[in-house]
Amino acid sequence: MRRVALDFQPRRRIAWIGWLLLALSLPVAGRLVVEFRALQAEVALAEGRAAHLAARVDSPVPARPREARAFTEELARARAVTRRLTLPWGDLFDAIETAATKKVALVALQPDSELETVRITAETRNLDDALAFVRRLQATRKLSGVYLASHQVQTRDAERPVRFVVMAGFDRGGRS
């Protein structure tokens, strides 16, 4: 067997490489400190503006008529979005799925959040199937005032399907 030479002494590394890396990293660190302070100042300015705007929103009367009008318009848009987002989608889909059969193809579902109505556009092979779909929708408790608004035979299609529109009301469960 040959003798194995094990050297447990750490090798001396070249010290000047460490000093060089330190010297190169100092300007980078300095630049980061400068950018950090600039960002802190920007954040402080933005927080000050936010506090100022919050104080103006909380005040009973906005400072200028132009600002009052802009605030009112923004508030109306926010309420409209909220009304659209809080539609009872689950109830609408449940009612339609309960009434649907393989004979009826849903084309469009257009809710109107302001009027609390929904417009359902669908197609079927004949008017009897459309009327049966309307009757099944009327039987659901999730929709109210269901009626056939219009129907039309699609003469350009070879199978001549009936496209029809059903209007119905829905309840949000609570007024907002």
N, C-alpha and C positions, 0 to 999 in steps of 0.2 A: 504494500500500500504506500501510496505517496503521501507525503506530509502536506497538510492543508495550512496555508498561511492566512490567518484571520487577523484583520487589523481593525480594532474597535476604536481607534482614534479618529475623530472627525477630520475630514480633509479641510484644509484652510481654503476658504473661498476667496475669490478676488474681492477685496473690500471696496475698491474704487467703483464697482458696478452699483453697489447699494447707494453710495454717496451720489452717484450720477442720477439714479432713479429718484432719489430724494430731491435733488436740485431741480429736476424736470417737473416733479409733481407740485412743488410749492407755488409756481405761477398759476397752475390749473386750480389749485385749492383757493388761492386768492381771488381768482375770477369767479369761482362758485360762491364765495362769501359775498362778493359785490352783487351778483345776480340775486342771491337770496334776500339781501337787504332791500333791493329794488322791488322784488316781489312782495315783501312784507309791507312796504309802503303802498303798493298798489292795492293790496288786500285791505289795508286800513282805510284807504280812500273809498273803496267800494263799500265797505261796511258802513262808513259814514254816510254815503249816499243812500244806502238801503235804510238806515235809521231815519234819515231825513224824509225819504219817501213814505216810510211806515207812519211817521208822525203826521204827514200830510193826509194820508189815507184815513187815519183815525180821527182827524179833525172833522167837525160837522160840515164845514163849508170849505170847498177847495179854494185856492188862492185866486185863480183866474177863471173866467167863463170858458175859455178854450180848453183849459185843463179839466174843468168839470164835465164838459161835453165828451172829451176823450175818455175820461174815467167812466162815464155812464155808458158809452158805447162798448168799452172793454168789458164792463160788468155784464152788459146784455149778451155779448158774445160768449162770455164764460158761462152764463146761465143756460144759453142755448146748447152749448157743448155738453154741459152737465145733464140737461134733459135728454139729449141723444144717447148719452152713455148709460143713463139709468132706465132705458126702455126695458120692459119685461120680456126680454128675448126668450127666456125659457118657456114662459106661458104661450108666447106666439108660436114657437116651434112645436110645443106639445099639442096645441090645438090643431095645427096644420097636419102634423104627423098622425094624429088621431083620425082626422077626416080623410087623409090621403089613401088612395089605392093605387094599384099598378096601372090603372086606366087613366090616371090623371098625372100629367107632368107639370111640375112647378116651373114657371119661367122666371118670375120675379116676385120679390117681397119688398114692398116699399112702405115703411112706417113713417107716419107724420107725427112727431113728438108734440107739436103744438096743439094739434087737433085731437090727439090720442086716437088716431085711426090708422088702419093698415090697408094697403092696396095689394091684393094678391092676384097676380097674373098667371094663368095656367093654360094648358092645352089638353084636349082629350079628343077621342075619335068622333064622339057625337054629343049632341046637346043634352041627352038624357043623363049621361055620365057627369056632365058639368052640373046639372041641377041636383043630382044625387050628392055631389061633393059639397054644394052650397047647403043642402039640408043637413049634412053631417057637421059642417061648420056651425050651423045654427044650433045644433044640439049640444055643442061644447059650452061649458060655463065660463071659459076663459075669454071668449069674444062676445060682443054684444052688437045688436043692430046689423047683423050679417045680411047682405043682399047682393044679388047679381047685378052689377053696374052696367056691363055690356058684354056682348059676345059677337063673334064674327067668324064665318067659315073662311078658311084660308084657301082660296081658289087656286092660287099659284102652286100649291103643294099637290102632288099626285094623290095623296091619301085624303086630302081635303079635311084636315083637322079643324076643330072648333077652338079658337083662342078666346078666352073669356077673362073678365076682370070681376073680382069679388071685393067689395068694400066691407070693412068691419071696424068696430070700435074696440078698444081695449082699456083696461083700467090699470094704472100703475100700482094700485094698492094704497097709495097715499099721495096727497098733493105736495109738490115741492115749491 
